[in-house]
Amino acid sequence: MTDADAMDRELANRLVRERDSRAFGELYERHSTYLYRFALRLTAGDSAATEDIAHDAWVRAVERLATFEWRSSLRTWLSALVVSAARK
């Protein structure tokens, strides 16, 4: 496990167990730029659609984080949520 993975796991655990808004903020800062850019590529540059997709992915992530099994990195899982949101 990398240091980044360990940090993500700790922040995710704080968010799930304590509903720690600072933990969410840190996760958001760590991954939002990547997820936005990924969604932007999926939408061929449509910034409004990109914002909706990124928002939907974060909402799903918070709702489902307690069930995430850590079989992949958090960023990989979040990317899958972006893809899923883009398909809607």
Backbone as a chain_set.jsonl record, in Angstrom:
{"seq": "MTDADAMDRELANRLVRERDSRAFGELYERHSTYLYRFALRLTAGDSAATEDIAHDAWVRAVERLATFEWRSSLRTWLSALVVSAARK", "coords": {"N": [[0.853, -1.176, 0.0], [0.583, 2.158, -0.88], [1.74, 5.37, 0.37], [-0.106, 7.322, -0.33], [-2.403, 5.787, -0.733], [-2.783, 4.837, 1.859], [-3.311, 7.236, 3.185], [-5.697, 7.993, 1.897], [-7.335, 5.897, 2.769], [-7.396, 6.336, 5.544], [-8.624, 8.897, 5.644], [-11.069, 8.276, 4.419], [-12.098, 6.447, 6.259], [-12.426, 8.137, 8.488], [-14.375, 9.826, 7.447], [-16.525, 8.047, 7.017], [-16.938, 6.867, 9.587], [-17.095, 9.058, 11.389], [-18.378, 11.049, 10.074], [-16.879, 13.176, 9.216], [-16.391, 16.29, 8.071], [-14.096, 17.633, 7.355], [-12.417, 15.57, 6.602], [-13.732, 14.723, 4.291], [-13.346, 17.047, 2.781], [-10.558, 16.991, 2.441], [-10.237, 14.607, 0.972], [-11.658, 15.37, -1.293], [-10.066, 17.511, -2.219], [-7.753, 16.078, -2.835], [-8.529, 14.456, -4.994], [-10.351, 15.693, -6.77], [-9.543, 17.365, -8.95], [-8.33, 15.571, -10.751], [-10.548, 13.866, -11.254], [-12.365, 15.673, -12.379], [-10.991, 16.436, -14.719], [-10.862, 13.965, -15.984], [-13.612, 13.44, -16.391], [-14.131, 15.589, -18.054], [-12.778, 14.843, -20.374], [-14.352, 12.653, -21.055], [-16.708, 13.904, -21.763], [-16.086, 15.297, -23.968], [-15.231, 17.914, -23.608], [-17.41, 19.397, -22.681], [-18.256, 21.556, -20.382], [-20.395, 22.044, -18.599], [-21.766, 19.589, -18.492], [-19.665, 18.086, -17.517], [-19.288, 19.145, -14.933], [-21.703, 18.349, -13.75], [-21.43, 15.545, -13.887], [-19.115, 15.099, -12.332], [-20.022, 16.059, -9.87], [-22.189, 14.281, -9.367], [-20.75, 11.895, -9.19], [-19.242, 12.331, -6.848], [-21.302, 12.529, -4.965], [-22.371, 9.936, -5.087], [-20.094, 8.574, -4.249], [-19.8, 9.354, -1.556], [-22.162, 8.317, -0.532], [-21.729, 5.576, -0.891], [-19.304, 4.9, 0.196], [-18.854, 3.504, 2.581], [-19.188, 0.888, 1.828], [-17.146, 0.33, 0.149], [-14.568, -1.815, -0.785], [-11.793, -1.709, -0.974], [-10.312, -3.042, -2.921], [-9.111, -1.933, -5.0], [-7.402, 1.136, -5.788], [-8.58, 4.126, -4.202], [-8.886, 6.22, -5.998], [-9.191, 4.868, -8.436], [-11.639, 3.602, -8.013], [-13.267, 5.868, -7.652], [-13.025, 6.92, -10.215], [-14.404, 5.006, -11.677], [-16.942, 5.568, -10.761], [-17.299, 8.046, -11.937], [-17.355, 7.321, -14.65], [-19.687, 5.779, -14.623], [-21.563, 7.754, -13.917], [-21.359, 9.351, -16.17], [-22.529, 7.813, -18.103], [-25.215, 8.036, -17.76]], "CA": [[0.0, 0.0, 0.0], [1.358, 3.395, -0.95], [1.378, 6.397, 1.356], [-1.342, 7.966, -0.798], [-3.5, 4.862, -0.443], [-2.985, 4.831, 3.311], [-3.955, 8.509, 3.523], [-7.083, 7.895, 1.423], [-8.065, 4.978, 3.646], [-7.608, 7.019, 6.822], [-9.628, 9.937, 5.437], [-12.349, 7.613, 4.16], [-12.576, 5.902, 7.535], [-12.929, 9.261, 9.294], [-15.624, 10.294, 6.842], [-17.581, 7.053, 7.252], [-17.199, 6.671, 11.017], [-17.373, 10.283, 12.144], [-18.99, 12.037, 9.167], [-15.926, 14.28, 9.341], [-16.422, 17.105, 6.855], [-12.713, 17.952, 6.97], [-11.909, 14.403, 5.879], [-14.284, 14.814, 2.936], [-12.647, 18.139, 2.098], [-9.225, 16.536, 2.049], [-10.412, 13.661, -0.138], [-12.079, 16.162, -2.448], [-8.883, 18.214, -2.72], [-6.802, 15.101, -3.369], [-8.99, 13.741, -6.187], [-11.33, 16.393, -7.61], [-8.97, 17.845, -10.212], [-8.199, 14.407, -11.632], [-11.875, 13.409, -11.659], [-12.934, 16.679, -13.279], [-10.315, 16.318, -16.019], [-11.305, 12.7, -16.576], [-14.983, 13.656, -16.859], [-14.053, 16.532, -19.17], [-12.427, 14.048, -21.56], [-15.506, 11.818, -21.406], [-17.769, 14.748, -22.327], [-15.508, 16.032, -25.1], [-15.062, 19.326, -23.289], [-18.66, 20.04, -22.254], [-17.988, 21.873, -18.974], [-21.61, 21.904, -17.79], [-21.959, 18.151, -18.279], [-18.558, 17.647, -16.676], [-19.592, 19.52, -13.551], [-22.781, 17.46, -13.282], [-20.877, 14.201, -13.717], [-18.216, 15.104, -11.172], [-20.87, 16.198, -8.678], [-22.9, 13.014, -9.169], [-19.778, 10.886, -8.745], [-18.925, 12.581, -5.433], [-22.48, 12.168, -4.163], [-22.381, 8.464, -5.022], [-18.947, 8.131, -3.458], [-20.109, 9.533, -0.134], [-23.233, 7.371, -0.195], [-21.295, 4.177, -0.991], [-17.946, 4.729, 0.702], [-18.824, 2.486, 3.639], [-19.178, -0.444, 1.226], [-15.948, 0.187, -0.687], [-13.79, -2.93, -0.235], [-10.364, -1.436, -1.101], [-9.659, -3.97, -3.844], [-8.399, -1.046, -5.915], [-7.173, 2.431, -5.137], [-9.779, 4.959, -4.118], [-8.994, 6.984, -7.245], [-9.743, 3.972, -9.454], [-13.059, 3.449, -7.688], [-13.921, 7.147, -7.968], [-13.063, 7.015, -11.676], [-15.516, 4.162, -12.123], [-18.182, 6.309, -10.484], [-17.379, 9.081, -12.98], [-17.799, 6.639, -15.873], [-21.081, 5.428, -14.416], [-22.358, 8.985, -13.98], [-21.322, 9.837, -17.553], [-23.404, 6.969, -18.923], [-26.626, 8.383, -17.53]], "C": [[0.899, 1.24, 0.0], [0.934, 4.349, 0.163], [0.072, 7.091, 0.971], [-2.55, 7.084, -0.511], [-3.816, 4.83, 1.043], [-3.693, 6.111, 3.764], [-5.42, 8.481, 3.1], [-7.906, 7.016, 2.355], [-8.374, 5.643, 4.989], [-8.691, 8.091, 6.693], [-11.009, 9.331, 5.215], [-12.933, 7.047, 5.446], [-13.117, 7.009, 8.44], [-14.261, 9.768, 8.758], [-16.769, 9.337, 7.157], [-17.939, 6.973, 8.732], [-17.71, 7.921, 11.715], [-18.133, 11.335, 11.348], [-18.189, 13.337, 9.194], [-15.875, 15.076, 8.036], [-15.016, 17.51, 6.409], [-12.082, 16.787, 6.206], [-12.448, 14.407, 4.449], [-13.553, 15.9, 2.154], [-11.26, 17.736, 1.62], [-9.298, 15.529, 0.9], [-10.767, 14.406, -1.418], [-10.876, 16.879, -3.057], [-7.897, 17.259, -3.393], [-7.222, 14.567, -4.739], [-9.851, 14.553, -7.156], [-10.757, 16.873, -8.944], [-8.842, 16.703, -11.211], [-9.575, 13.98, -12.156], [-12.538, 14.389, -12.62], [-12.309, 16.539, -14.671], [-10.71, 15.034, -16.745], [-12.707, 12.853, -17.156], [-15.001, 14.601, -18.061], [-13.683, 15.808, -20.462], [-13.621, 13.204, -22.009], [-16.616, 12.616, -22.075], [-17.289, 15.563, -23.519], [-15.492, 17.535, -24.855], [-16.311, 20.068, -22.867], [-18.574, 20.32, -20.748], [-19.225, 21.729, -18.092], [-21.882, 20.43, -17.483], [-20.88, 17.6, -17.363], [-18.825, 17.95, -15.212], [-20.683, 18.629, -12.966], [-22.255, 16.055, -12.995], [-19.99, 14.132, -12.481], [-19.016, 15.203, -9.879], [-21.579, 14.884, -8.365], [-21.955, 11.923, -8.656], [-19.419, 11.084, -7.276], [-20.1, 12.23, -4.533], [-22.541, 10.655, -4.0], [-21.248, 7.95, -4.148], [-19.242, 8.238, -1.969], [-21.176, 8.533, 0.308], [-22.725, 5.93, -0.085], [-19.929, 3.897, -0.356], [-17.842, 3.644, 1.764], [-18.763, 1.072, 3.073], [-17.968, -0.682, 0.318], [-15.013, -0.819, -0.028], [-12.284, -2.789, -0.396], [-9.633, -2.495, -1.927], [-8.886, -3.224, -4.922], [-8.088, 0.227, -5.139], [-8.495, 3.201, -5.102], [-9.975, 5.726, -5.425], [-9.573, 6.128, -8.373], [-11.241, 3.8, -9.252], [-13.829, 4.725, -8.017], [-14.035, 7.335, -9.482], [-14.188, 6.171, -12.244], [-16.858, 4.842, -11.86], [-18.38, 7.435, -11.498], [-17.904, 8.456, -14.274], [-19.276, 6.292, -15.765], [-21.987, 6.656, -14.512], [-22.419, 9.529, -15.404], [-22.262, 9.046, -18.453], [-24.869, 7.301, -18.772], [-27.13, 9.368, -18.541]], "O": [[1.845, 1.344, 0.781], [-0.096, 4.156, 0.809], [-0.751, 7.408, 1.83], [-3.599, 7.575, -0.094], [-4.982, 4.799, 1.436], [-4.571, 6.068, 4.626], [-6.292, 8.9, 3.862], [-9.042, 7.351, 2.69], [-9.485, 5.523, 5.505], [-9.577, 8.181, 7.542], [-12.001, 9.815, 5.76], [-14.135, 7.16, 5.688], [-14.151, 6.834, 9.085], [-15.165, 10.097, 9.527], [-17.861, 9.772, 7.523], [-19.117, 7.006, 9.089], [-18.633, 7.861, 12.527], [-18.491, 12.387, 11.879], [-18.744, 14.436, 9.194], [-15.374, 14.589, 7.022], [-14.776, 17.706, 5.218], [-11.306, 16.997, 5.274], [-11.709, 14.128, 3.504], [-13.184, 15.696, 0.997], [-10.842, 18.101, 0.521], [-8.505, 15.598, -0.038], [-10.24, 14.108, -2.49], [-10.688, 16.857, -4.274], [-7.282, 17.602, -4.402], [-6.363, 14.256, -5.564], [-10.056, 14.112, -8.287], [-11.436, 16.788, -9.967], [-9.203, 16.849, -12.379], [-9.746, 13.758, -13.355], [-13.2, 13.975, -13.571], [-13.018, 16.525, -15.677], [-10.872, 15.021, -17.966], [-12.961, 12.439, -18.287], [-15.801, 14.424, -18.98], [-14.216, 16.124, -21.526], [-13.868, 13.061, -23.206], [-17.384, 12.069, -22.867], [-18.012, 16.425, -24.019], [-15.711, 18.329, -25.771], [-16.262, 21.288, -22.71], [-18.794, 19.422, -19.935], [-19.103, 21.324, -16.936], [-22.191, 20.074, -16.346], [-21.153, 16.742, -16.524], [-18.609, 17.099, -14.349], [-20.59, 18.205, -11.814], [-22.599, 15.453, -11.978], [-20.106, 13.206, -11.678], [-18.72, 14.51, -8.906], [-21.567, 14.428, -7.222], [-22.324, 11.128, -7.791], [-19.303, 10.109, -6.534], [-19.904, 11.686, -3.446], [-22.74, 10.155, -2.893], [-21.427, 6.995, -3.392], [-18.962, 7.311, -1.209], [-21.093, 7.972, 1.401], [-23.234, 5.153, 0.723], [-19.461, 2.759, -0.379], [-16.834, 2.939, 1.832], [-18.332, 0.15, 3.766], [-17.796, -1.778, -0.216], [-14.699, -0.693, 1.156], [-11.552, -3.688, 0.018], [-8.472, -2.805, -1.66], [-8.102, -3.818, -5.662], [-8.467, 0.369, -3.977], [-9.403, 2.939, -5.891], [-11.101, 5.865, -5.904], [-10.364, 6.62, -9.178], [-12.016, 3.847, -10.208], [-14.916, 4.669, -8.593], [-15.039, 7.854, -9.969], [-14.855, 6.581, -13.194], [-17.796, 4.705, -12.645], [-19.512, 7.739, -11.873], [-18.799, 9.009, -14.914], [-20.033, 6.491, -16.715], [-23.055, 6.597, -15.121], [-23.43, 10.109, -15.8], [-22.737, 9.567, -19.462], [-25.685, 6.878, -19.59], [-28.294, 9.764, -18.49]]}, "num_chains": 1, "name": "protein.A"}
